[in-house]
Amino acid sequence: METRLQQRSRERVREKKEGPQTKVVNFIVRFRYIIGLIFLILIVAFNLNGSSIGEWDNTVFQRDDGKKSDVIFGQSRAIRSDEWMVQTPFYLSQAEDNFPVLNKNYGISGQNMIIAYNSPVKDITQIGKPFNWGFFFLDKDRALSFYWGFKIICMILLGFELSMILTKKNKYVSLLGSLMITFSPAVQWWFMQHVGDLIFFTLGLMVAFYHYFANHDKKILRSLMMLLVVIFGIGFVLVLYPAHQVVLAYFILFWFIGLLIHYRKRIDWDKLDIVLIIGALLFIGYVLFHFYQESKDALEATMNTLYPGRRVSTGGGLGLWQMLLFLTNWKTPFSNGIDIANEAEVAGFFNLYILVVPFMLIAFMKKELRKENYLGLNLLISSILLLVFMVFGLPESLAKLTLLSYVPTTRAIFTFDFIALLLTIWFIGFIFEQKRLPRWLRGIIVLFSGVSIYIVVNNSAIMDYFNQLDLILTALVIALIIWFILSLKKKIAITLMLLCTIASGFFVNPVVHGTGAIYEKTLAKAIMKQNQEDPGQLWIAENRLYNFLPALGVKTYNTVRFYPDAKMWKDIDPKKENEKIYNRYSHIDAYVTNGDTKFTLTNPDAFVVNINFDPIKELGVKYVVSKRSLEDYNVFNFAHFTRIYGPEKGKWQIFEVSFPEDSEGTNTEDPSATPEPDPILPNPAENNSPVNPYSYYQ
C-alpha cells in the first residue's frame, strides 16, 4: 500500500506532465472554497449586487448623488419586479425596522415577513436562510451584496459537488455543470424568488444525502452533512411555494431512496446515526412547529387567497414544444420582450434530453450499466414519472391526495428541465468514458436531433418569437454540440456548452453598486426626514410607489400583500363586496378621491383602489405621496391637503392631509377628483407583462 509521501510524489510527476490548462483547472478545484470566500469578500467589500432596483430610476428620477444609474454592467430588468419592486424592498424594509417577524409598516395590521419571500427576520427560522445571515452583521447595502454573492458562490460550489458525483469526478464536466446550473436562465431570471431558493436548497440536500451515505465511515463528515440537511431542509420547507416545492420534494425523496437502496449493504448503522437522525428530525420539527405557531394566521390567510392559494391543477396538457422552450433563452437577455409569455416564464435549464433518453434506454438494458450508473437511472425514472404527470395528468382526487394539485403543468416544466439538465451532465460524463461511436451512426443521431428540433419548434408558438434564421441557427448549434459530444471532442463540446451558458444566463442580471436607486433619491430623503420628525403615521403612496415607502421604514397603507389584511379593508368595504378583488397576493395601487370608493382588478395579482375621504379619515391617513395636485380637493372642504415637499423632477410631491371638523366625504362630481392611474402594472409577481403569461399554456 502506498504511503502519503509516495502518493504525493506520484501526483507531482503527473502534474509535471500536465499542460497549463489542466494545472489551472486543478488549482481552481483544489482551492475552490478559498477562492469562493475571496470572491465573497470582494463582492461585499465593493458593495456589489445583482438587483434590478435601478428600475426605480425610471419611476423616481431626482437623485442627490449626481448619478444617473448605479449599474456597472448589464441592464436592470423591468420584467423582474418580483425582485426590484417586491423582494428587495421587503429585505430593506426589514433592515429599517430591526427585522421583526410582523412588519407593521405594511398596511394596518402588518405583514408576516417569513411568508413574505422569506425576508430576514430575527427568528430561529433564519437558520434555514444562510444567504440572509449578512443582514444581521452588515449594513443593509453590504447585506444585500452578501445575499447575492453568497447565493451565487455557494450554488456554484454545490453545483460542482453534485456534478462531480454525477460524472464520477470529471473535473472539466463538473466545472461546466456548476456554471450551467447556477447561470441557467431559470435560476437567473428567478434568482431572488422561489426557483433560485429551491434549486439552491435542492442542490444542498442532494449533495448532503449522497455524502452521508457514500462516506458513512467518516464520522466528522457524516455529522457535517446532517447539519447541512438541517439547514437546507428548513430552508426548503419555508420557501412556501408549492407549485415548485411539491415536485422537487418528490424528486429529493426519490434521490434519497435511490441512495438508501444502493448503499444499504455497505453501511453499518451505529449510535451516531441514531443521534444525528433523531436530533435532526427533532430540531427541524421544532423550528417548523415554531414557525406554524408564529405564522398560522398568515398561513391560513395565504392558503385561502383566490390567487394563488385556491388554484387546483391536475396536470396534463403538455405540448412537446414546451419541453424546448429553453431554446429561446439565448435570445431573451438581448431582446425587448417575448410574445409567448415573458422572459421569466420561458426561462429554463439547457438540456439534451432528446438525445440522452434514447441512449439511456438502450444502454441500461445491461444490468452492469444499470448498477454502475444508478444515479443516472434514478434521474431518468424521476424525469419519466414527471413527464407522465405533465402529459397525461391525474384525477383530481389523486392530485389532491399527492399534493400535485398545487402544481400547474407550466410550473412542473421548471423542475423537469432541472432534472433533464442533471441528466445531461451525467450523460456527458458517461459518454466521455465510452468508445467513440462510428461516424455514420453519429451522423444519423445528429441529423435526427437537429431535424426533430426544427420540426417541433417550427410548428409551435415559439415561432411567434423566433424567425427562421433563429430556428436554423439554434438547431445547428444543438446538432454541433451533440456531434462533438458523441465524437468525444471534449474541449470543443464543453466550450460550446459554456458559450450557450454565457449567452443565456450571464447577462440576465446586472452588476450594481449599492442601493442608491432607492436611498439616494431626493424624494426618499424627504420622506425619511418627515417620518423621523413625525414617526408612526400612516401614508398612502400613489402611482406605483406602493412598495417604495416601506423600504424607507414608513408605515404605508397600500403595499404588496401576500395575504389580505382584514382590518385594512374593514372601513373601506364593510360588506366585503370587493373581497374577490383584494383576497389575493396583490400589488395595491391606491388613490385618494372625493368620489366613490372603487376597486379595479388590473391583473391576477394587482388592483387599483380609489379611496374616498371618509375612510381615509377613519383610517388615520396623514401623508400622501402623489404626482397630482391634491390641493385642488381643498375647495370642497372635505379634506385639506398641504404640500410639504415638491413638486420635484417627475412631479412627485408629499402632502399632509387634515380634515375640517365639519367635513364629510360627499361624492361630489368633479372631473379632477377621479384619478387616472395607468391600468397596466410593470411586472407584478407572476403576470409580469400585459400579455397573459399562460395564453399559450391553456
ZAMARGU-4260 file (C-alpha; in steps of 0.2 Angstrom, whole numbers, plus 5000, padded with zeros to 4 digits):
<rodrens>
0) 5000/5000/5000 | 5006/5017/4995 | 5012/5029/5009 | 5006/5048/5008 | 5024/5053/5003
5) 5023/5040/4988 | 5006/5046/4983 | 5012/5064/4984 | 5027/5060/4973 | 5016/5051/4960
10) 5005/5066/4960 | 5019/5078/4957 | 5026/5068/4942 | 5008/5068/4935 | 5007/5087/4937
15) 5023/5090/4928 | 5016/5080/4913 | 5000/5091/4913 | 4998/5106/4902 | 4995/5124/4909
20) 4976/5122/4906 | 4975/5106/4917 | 4985/5115/4930 | 4973/5130/4931 | 4958/5118/4932
25) 4967/5108/4946 | 4971/5124/4955 | 4953/5130/4955 | 4946/5113/4960 | 4959/5111/4974
30) 4957/5128/4982 | 4938/5131/4976 | 4932/5135/4994 | 4946/5148/4997 | 4943/5156/4980
35) 4924/5156/4984 | 4927/5165/5000 | 4939/5178/4992 | 4926/5182/4979 | 4913/5184/4993
40) 4924/5196/5002 | 4927/5206/4987 | 4909/5207/4982 | 4904/5213/4999 | 4919/5225/5000
45) 4915/5233/4984 | 4896/5234/4988 | 4890/5224/4973 | 4874/5216/4970 | 4863/5209/4955
50) 4847/5218/4959 | 4837/5227/4946 | 4832/5241/4958 | 4839/5253/4945 | 4822/5252/4938
55) 4817/5264/4952 | 4827/5277/4942 | 4813/5276/4929 | 4800/5280/4942 | 4808/5292/4954
60) 4821/5302/4944 | 4829/5315/4955 | 4845/5310/4964 | 4856/5319/4976 | 4872/5310/4972
65) 4873/5316/4954 | 4872/5299/4947 | 4861/5293/4933 | 4862/5275/4937 | 4872/5263/4949
70) 4873/5249/4935 | 4891/5244/4932 | 4887/5230/4919 | 4872/5224/4910 | 4855/5231/4912
75) 4841/5232/4925 | 4826/5221/4921 | 4809/5229/4922 | 4801/5212/4920 | 4808/5207/4936
80) 4798/5217/4948 | 4796/5202/4959 | 4813/5206/4964 | 4816/5225/4962 | 4798/5231/4967
85) 4794/5217/4979 | 4808/5207/4987 | 4822/5219/4988 | 4811/5232/4996 | 4805/5219/5008
90) 4823/5215/5013 | 4827/5233/5015 | 4812/5237/5025 | 4816/5224/5037 | 4833/5232/5040
95) 4825/5248/5043 | 4814/5241/5056 | 4826/5229/5066 | 4820/5213/5057 | 4803/5210/5065
100) 4793/5194/5061 | 4777/5205/5059 | 4782/5221/5050 | 4770/5234/5055 | 4774/5246/5041
105) 4764/5235/5029 | 4746/5240/5030 | 4736/5242/5046 | 4739/5225/5054 | 4757/5222/5047
110) 4763/5208/5037 | 4772/5192/5042 | 4789/5193/5034 | 4794/5175/5035 | 4780/5171/5022
115) 4784/5187/5013 | 4798/5180/5002 | 4807/5173/5017 | 4814/5191/5021 | 4827/5192/5035
120) 4819/5191/5052 | 4826/5189/5070 | 4819/5172/5072 | 4826/5154/5073 | 4819/5151/5056
125) 4833/5160/5048 | 4844/5145/5052 | 4837/5139/5035 | 4841/5155/5026 | 4860/5156/5026
130) 4860/5169/5012 | 4851/5181/5024 | 4863/5180/5038 | 4873/5195/5032 | 4859/5206/5037
135) 4862/5203/5055 | 4880/5209/5055 | 4882/5221/5040 | 4874/5237/5034 | 4859/5235/5023
140) 4869/5239/5007 | 4883/5226/5010 | 4870/5213/5017 | 4862/5214/5000 | 4879/5211/4992
145) 4881/5196/5004 | 4865/5189/4999 | 4869/5189/4980 | 4887/5184/4982 | 4884/5170/4995
150) 4870/5163/4985 | 4879/5163/4968 | 4896/5157/4975 | 4888/5143/4986 | 4877/5137/4971
155) 4892/5136/4960 | 4901/5126/4974 | 4886/5115/4977 | 4883/5113/4958 | 4901/5107/4956
160) 4900/5095/4970 | 4884/5087/4963 | 4892/5087/4946 | 4907/5078/4952 | 4895/5065/4960
165) 4886/5063/4943 | 4901/5062/4932 | 4912/5051/4944 | 4924/5066/4947 | 4926/5073/4929
170) 4933/5090/4934 | 4930/5098/4917 | 4912/5092/4915 | 4909/5096/4934 | 4915/5114/4932
175) 4904/5116/4916 | 4889/5108/4926 | 4891/5120/4941 | 4890/5135/4929 | 4876/5128/4919
180) 4866/5126/4935 | 4870/5142/4943 | 4869/5153/4927 | 4854/5144/4920 | 4840/5156/4914
185) 4828/5148/4926 | 4839/5152/4941 | 4845/5169/4935 | 4828/5176/4930 | 4820/5170/4946
190) 4836/5171/4957 | 4829/5180/4972 | 4812/5171/4971 | 4806/5153/4973 | 4816/5145/4959
195) 4833/5152/4964 | 4829/5147/4983 | 4823/5130/4979 | 4837/5125/4967 | 4849/5131/4980
200) 4841/5120/4994 | 4839/5105/4982 | 4857/5105/4977 | 4862/5106/4995 | 4851/5091/5001
205) 4856/5080/4986 | 4875/5083/4990 | 4872/5081/5009 | 4862/5065/5007 | 4875/5057/4995
210) 4890/5060/5005 | 4881/5055/5021 | 4879/5038/5013 | 4894/5037/5002 | 4906/5042/5016
215) 4897/5035/5030 | 4913/5029/5039 | 4919/5047/5041 | 4910/5052/5057 | 4915/5071/5056
220) 4910/5072/5038 | 4894/5062/5042 | 4890/5075/5056 | 4893/5090/5044 | 4882/5083/5031
225) 4867/5081/5043 | 4870/5099/5049 | 4868/5104/5030 | 4852/5093/5029 | 4845/5103/5044
230) 4849/5120/5036 | 4844/5116/5019 | 4829/5106/5025 | 4822/5120/5035 | 4825/5132/5021
235) 4817/5121/5008 | 4801/5119/5018 | 4800/5138/5022 | 4800/5144/5003 | 4782/5141/5004
240) 4779/5140/4985 | 4771/5123/4982 | 4769/5125/4963 | 4788/5121/4963 | 4791/5113/4980
245) 4780/5098/4979 | 4788/5091/4963 | 4805/5095/4969 | 4801/5087/4986 | 4796/5071/4977
250) 4812/5072/4967 | 4823/5074/4983 | 4814/5059/4991 | 4817/5048/4975 | 4835/5053/4976
255) 4836/5049/4994 | 4828/5032/4992 | 4839/5028/4977 | 4855/5031/4988 | 4847/5021/5003
260) 4844/5006/4992 | 4861/5007/4983 | 4871/5008/5000 | 4860/4998/5011 | 4873/4983/5011
265) 4888/4994/5013 | 4883/5004/5029 | 4885/4999/5047 | 4872/5009/5056 | 4879/5015/5073
270) 4874/5026/5088 | 4880/5041/5079 | 4867/5039/5066 | 4853/5037/5079 | 4859/5053/5087
275) 4861/5063/5071 | 4845/5057/5063 | 4834/5059/5078 | 4842/5075/5083 | 4840/5082/5065
280) 4821/5077/5065 | 4818/5084/5082 | 4826/5101/5078 | 4818/5103/5061 | 4801/5098/5068
285) 4804/5111/5082 | 4808/5125/5070 | 4793/5121/5059 | 4781/5120/5073 | 4788/5137/5080
290) 4785/5144/5063 | 4767/5137/5062 | 4763/5144/5079 | 4771/5161/5075 | 4763/5162/5057
295) 4747/5151/5057 | 4735/5166/5054 | 4745/5172/5040 | 4747/5155/5033 | 4729/5152/5033
300) 4725/5168/5025 | 4738/5165/5012 | 4731/5147/5008 | 4713/5155/5007 | 4718/5168/4994
305) 4709/5167/4977 | 4726/5169/4969 | 4737/5159/4970 | 4730/5149/4986 | 4715/5141/4979
310) 4720/5135/4962 | 4719/5117/4958 | 4729/5108/4945 | 4728/5090/4939 | 4742/5091/4927
315) 4742/5086/4909 | 4741/5096/4893 | 4760/5097/4890 | 4765/5101/4872 | 4781/5094/4865
320) 4787/5111/4860 | 4785/5117/4878 | 4800/5105/4883 | 4810/5115/4870 | 4806/5132/4877
325) 4823/5133/4885 | 4830/5135/4867 | 4824/5153/4867 | 4834/5158/4882 | 4850/5163/4872
330) 4840/5177/4864 | 4829/5183/4879 | 4843/5193/4888 | 4846/5203/4872 | 4828/5206/4865
335) 4814/5218/4870 | 4801/5206/4876 | 4794/5190/4871 | 4777/5186/4864 | 4775/5169/4871
340) 4774/5174/4889 | 4788/5184/4896 | 4807/5181/4898 | 4805/5174/4916 | 4791/5162/4911
345) 4800/5154/4897 | 4817/5153/4906 | 4823/5135/4909 | 4838/5124/4910 | 4848/5119/4895
350) 4847/5101/4892 | 4850/5087/4879 | 4835/5076/4885 | 4830/5072/4867 | 4847/5064/4865
355) 4850/5057/4882 | 4834/5046/4885 | 4836/5035/4869 | 4854/5032/4874 | 4850/5028/4892
360) 4835/5016/4887 | 4847/5006/4876 | 4862/5006/4887 | 4853/5002/4903 | 4847/4986/4895
365) 4863/4979/4903 | 4862/4975/4921 | 4880/4980/4924 | 4877/4998/4917 | 4862/5000/4927
370) 4871/4995/4943 | 4886/5006/4940 | 4876/5021/4934 | 4862/5020/4947 | 4862/5039/4949
375) 4858/5041/4931 | 4844/5028/4932 | 4837/5037/4947 | 4836/5054/4937 | 4829/5045/4921
380) 4815/5037/4931 | 4811/5054/4940 | 4810/5063/4924 | 4799/5050/4916 | 4787/5050/4930
385) 4786/5069/4930 | 4784/5069/4911 | 4769/5057/4913 | 4761/5069/4925 | 4763/5084/4913
390) 4757/5075/4898 | 4743/5064/4905 | 4738/5072/4921 | 4729/5064/4936 | 4712/5063/4943
395) 4708/5077/4954 | 4706/5067/4969 | 4723/5058/4967 | 4731/5075/4963 | 4725/5082/4979
400) 4730/5067/4989 | 4748/5068/4982 | 4748/5087/4983 | 4751/5088/4965 | 4735/5099/4964
405) 4747/5113/4968 | 4757/5110/4953 | 4752/5118/4936 | 4760/5110/4921 | 4768/5126/4917
410) 4777/5126/4934 | 4782/5107/4933 | 4792/5111/4917 | 4805/5121/4928 | 4808/5105/4938
415) 4808/5094/4923 | 4821/5105/4914 | 4831/5104/4930 | 4831/5085/4931 | 4835/5085/4912
420) 4850/5096/4915 | 4857/5085/4928 | 4854/5070/4916 | 4863/5079/4903 | 4878/5082/4915
425) 4878/5064/4920 | 4877/5059/4902 | 4892/5069/4896 | 4902/5062/4910 | 4896/5044/4905
430) 4899/5046/4886 | 4916/5053/4888 | 4921/5037/4896 | 4915/5026/4882 | 4922/5022/4865
435) 4918/5033/4850 | 4903/5028/4840 | 4905/5025/4821 | 4904/5041/4811 | 4889/5035/4801
440) 4879/5032/4817 | 4884/5049/4824 | 4878/5057/4808 | 4861/5049/4809 | 4859/5054/4828
445) 4864/5072/4824 | 4853/5073/4809 | 4838/5066/4818 | 4841/5078/4833 | 4843/5093/4823
450) 4828/5089/4811 | 4817/5085/4826 | 4820/5101/4834 | 4817/5111/4819 | 4800/5102/4815
455) 4794/5103/4833 | 4799/5122/4835 | 4794/5127/4818 | 4776/5121/4821 | 4774/5129/4838
460) 4771/5145/4847 | 4789/5148/4849 | 4789/5155/4831 | 4779/5170/4837 | 4796/5174/4844
465) 4809/5166/4833 | 4811/5169/4815 | 4818/5156/4803 | 4836/5161/4805 | 4835/5160/4824
470) 4827/5142/4822 | 4840/5136/4810 | 4855/5143/4820 | 4848/5136/4836 | 4845/5119/4829
475) 4863/5119/4821 | 4871/5124/4837 | 4862/5109/4846 | 4867/5097/4832 | 4885/5103/4833
480) 4886/5101/4852 | 4879/5083/4850 | 4891/5079/4836 | 4906/5084/4847 | 4900/5075/4862
485) 4897/5059/4853 | 4914/5062/4844 | 4922/5063/4861 | 4929/5080/4856 | 4928/5085/4874
490) 4936/5103/4874 | 4926/5109/4859 | 4909/5101/4866 | 4912/5109/4883 | 4917/5126/4876
495) 4901/5126/4865 | 4890/5122/4880 | 4899/5135/4890 | 4896/5148/4877 | 4877/5144/4877
500) 4878/5146/4896 | 4886/5163/4895 | 4874/5169/4882 | 4858/5163/4890 | 4862/5166/4909
505) 4877/5178/4912 | 4868/5194/4905 | 4851/5192/4914 | 4855/5201/4930 | 4865/5217/4931
510) 4881/5221/4941 | 4875/5235/4953 | 4884/5246/4965 | 4874/5249/4981 | 4856/5254/4984
515) 4857/5272/4978 | 4842/5269/4966 | 4831/5270/4982 | 4841/5279/4996 | 4850/5292/4986
520) 4833/5299/4979 | 4828/5317/4984 | 4811/5311/4987 | 4816/5296/4998 | 4827/5308/5009
525) 4812/5320/5011 | 4800/5305/5016 | 4813/5298/5028 | 4815/5316/5036 | 4797/5318/5038
530) 4795/5301/5045 | 4808/5305/5058 | 4800/5321/5063 | 4783/5313/5064 | 4785/5294/5066
535) 4772/5281/5065 | 4760/5290/5054 | 4750/5281/5040 | 4755/5285/5022 | 4747/5282/5005
540) 4758/5280/4990 | 4751/5284/4973 | 4757/5280/4956 | 4765/5263/4959 | 4776/5269/4973
545) 4767/5257/4985 | 4782/5246/4990 | 4795/5261/4989 | 4789/5269/5005 | 4791/5253/5016
550) 4809/5251/5011 | 4811/5268/5019 | 4804/5262/5035 | 4787/5271/5033 | 4771/5264/5038
555) 4761/5263/5022 | 4743/5258/5019 | 4744/5251/5001 | 4759/5240/4998 | 4762/5222/4991
560) 4752/5210/5001 | 4755/5191/5002 | 4738/5189/5010 | 4724/5202/5013 | 4724/5212/5029
565) 4706/5211/5035 | 4707/5226/5046 | 4714/5236/5032 | 4698/5234/5022 | 4685/5234/5036
570) 4681/5253/5035 | 4683/5254/5016 | 4672/5238/5012 | 4662/5234/5027 | 4651/5222/5017
575) 4665/5213/5009 | 4658/5217/4992 | 4675/5218/4984 | 4683/5203/4993 | 4686/5194/4977
580) 4697/5208/4971 | 4708/5210/4987 | 4708/5192/4993 | 4724/5188/4984 | 4743/5191/4983
585) 4742/5208/4976 | 4751/5224/4971 | 4740/5238/4978 | 4740/5255/4969 | 4729/5267/4979
590) 4722/5285/4975 | 4713/5297/4986 | 4697/5304/4979 | 4681/5313/4984 | 4671/5301/4973
595) 4665/5283/4977 | 4677/5271/4984 | 4681/5259/4969 | 4691/5243/4967 | 4698/5238/4949
600) 4707/5222/4946 | 4721/5226/4934 | 4730/5209/4934 | 4728/5192/4943 | 4739/5199/4956
605) 4736/5218/4956 | 4722/5230/4958 | 4719/5249/4960 | 4708/5256/4974 | 4701/5274/4973
610) 4698/5278/4992 | 4685/5291/4997 | 4689/5304/5010 | 4678/5297/5024 | 4688/5280/5026
615) 4704/5290/5024 | 4699/5300/5039 | 4693/5284/5049 | 4710/5275/5044 | 4720/5290/5051
620) 4730/5293/5035 | 4741/5308/5037 | 4753/5309/5022 | 4750/5306/5004 | 4764/5304/4990
625) 4757/5309/4974 | 4760/5316/4957 | 4743/5325/4957 | 4739/5342/4963 | 4729/5336/4978
630) 4726/5354/4984 | 4713/5355/4971 | 4702/5345/4983 | 4703/5358/4996 | 4689/5369/4988
635) 4677/5355/4993 | 4681/5357/5011 | 4681/5338/5014 | 4699/5335/5016 | 4713/5348/5017
640) 4730/5344/5008 | 4745/5354/5012 | 4760/5352/5001 | 4776/5350/5012 | 4788/5344/4998
645) 4789/5346/4979 | 4785/5346/4965 | 4802/5339/4960 | 4808/5332/4944 | 4795/5319/4940
650) 4781/5329/4948 | 4782/5320/4965 | 4775/5329/4980 | 4772/5325/4998 | 4755/5331/5005
655) 4750/5332/5023 | 4731/5328/5025 | 4719/5335/5038 | 4701/5335/5040 | 4690/5350/5045
660) 4678/5346/5059 | 4663/5348/5048 | 4670/5339/5033 | 4660/5325/5025 | 4666/5314/5011
665) 4652/5318/5000 | 4653/5311/4982 | 4653/5327/4973 | 4656/5326/4955 | 4672/5334/4949
670) 4682/5330/4934 | 4699/5331/4943 | 4693/5320/4958 | 4694/5304/4949 | 4712/5299/4946
675) 4718/5291/4930 | 4731/5278/4936 | 4740/5268/4922 | 4730/5252/4921 | 4745/5241/4917
680) 4757/5237/4931 | 4775/5234/4927 | 4779/5215/4930 | 4769/5211/4945 | 4773/5194/4953
685) 4768/5180/4941 | 4760/5190/4927 | 4775/5200/4923 | 4768/5209/4907 | 4752/5215/4900
690) 4752/5198/4890 | 4744/5184/4899 | 4759/5173/4903 | 4748/5157/4902 | 4740/5162/4885
695) 4749/5148/4876 | 4748/5136/4891 | 4730/5133/4892
</rodrens>
